[in-house]
Amino acid sequence: MNQATDYAFRVIMHLAGVSEGTIVNSQNIAEKQNIPIGFLQKVMSALTKGEVVKSYRGIDGGFTLAKSAVDISLLDIITLMEGPVDLQRCLKDNNNCSKGCAPQCPVHAALAVIQSDFTQALGKVKFAQLA
């Protein structure tokens, strides 16, 4: 996972740790979570577009969770920040197999099970549990 995803985890953890509906400004998040403010703005933009975080403008503006931390999983944030979780490119598209045998390949079959288990496990971990 890339650094933006790690920062997004920190942001969601921070917002999940304050009272529901509390608006937290960027500077506070950046300082408490040790995230460069310029990078934080990019992360917040992605989280806002993904409707995980609400943005409020103005002098008292900032951010709050757009939904309960009970409804936000690790998988949600990873998918939002990085796209679908794919352990191997042939799992996304059988045509990516250079040998042309993805559906019959025992490695493909094993990785498909692992990927399914992995994504299910990520989907079960909610930020309310972590905060």
N, C-alpha and C positions, 0 to 999 in steps of 0.2 A: 504494500500500500504506500501511497505517496504522502508527502508531508502535509499536503492540504487535508487529506483524510484524517490524519492524526490531529490536526488543529480543529477540524470539524467535531471530532469526538470530544475534545476539550471544551469547545463552545457549548455543545449540547449538555455535557456534564455540568458545566457552570450554570447554565440556565435552568437545568433540572434541580439544581441545589438551592435555588432561591424560591421564595413564596410564589405560588402560581399567579400569573398576571403581573409580576414585578418587572418593570422595564429597566434593563441594565444597559448602560452606555458602552460604546466601543472601547473607550479608554480603560474602563474598569475591567472589561473582559481581557483586553490585551495585557494589562499589567498582571492580573491575577493568574492568567494562564500562560504567561511568557510567550506571547505570540506577537511578532512584529505587526504594527498597526496597518501597514500597507498590505501585508498578506492577509490579515484579518478581514479587511474590506472585501477581498476577493472571495474568501470563504463565506462571509456573511451574505454576499450577493448570491452565491450558489445555494445556500441554505434557505434564503428568502424565496428565490425562484422555485425551489423544490417544495415550497409551502410547509417547511418544517419549523421555520422561524418567521415571526412577524417583525416588520421594521416600522418604527415610529420616527417621524421627522420632528424637527424643532429643537428648541433649547432643552426641553425635558425628554428628548427623543432617545431612542436606543432600540433594544431588541428584547423579545420575549418568545417563548415557545409558542408555535401556532397550534399545537395540540399537546395533549398530556404526554409526559415522559413515559407513561405506561404503554403508549401507542407508537413509540419510536424505538426501533431496533438497531442493532449494529449493522445489520444487512441494509436497512433503509439508508443509513448514512454512507456506507460503502458504495452502494449502487448509485446514489445521488452524486457522490464526488468522483467516482471512477467508472461508472457504468456497470453492466452485468458482470458477475463473478464467473470467470471462466478459467479453470485450471489448465486447460489445453485448448488450442484453437480449433481442433476437430470436434470438440464438444459443442461449440457454437455453430459450426457449419461442417457437415460431413465432407463437403468438397474441399476443405482445407487439408485433408489427409493426402500427403504427397504420394502415398502408395495406392490410394483409392479404395481402401477397404475398411474405412472407419466403422461402419455398423457391425462388421464381423470381427474386428480386432479385439483381442482379449484385453489389451491395455486400455483401449477406448472404453470398453465395458466397465473395467475396474475404476477408471477415473470418473466415469459418469456416476457411479454409486458414491464415490468419495465426494464429488462435487455436490451431489444432492444432500448428503449427510451434512456437509460443511455449511451449505447455504441454509438448511433447516436449523442448524445449531445457531448460526448468526441471527436468524430471524426470531429465535426464542429469547435472546438476550435483550432485554428492554432497559432503557436508560433509567427508569424508575428503580430498577433493581440495583443499578450501579451507583446511583447518586446517594 
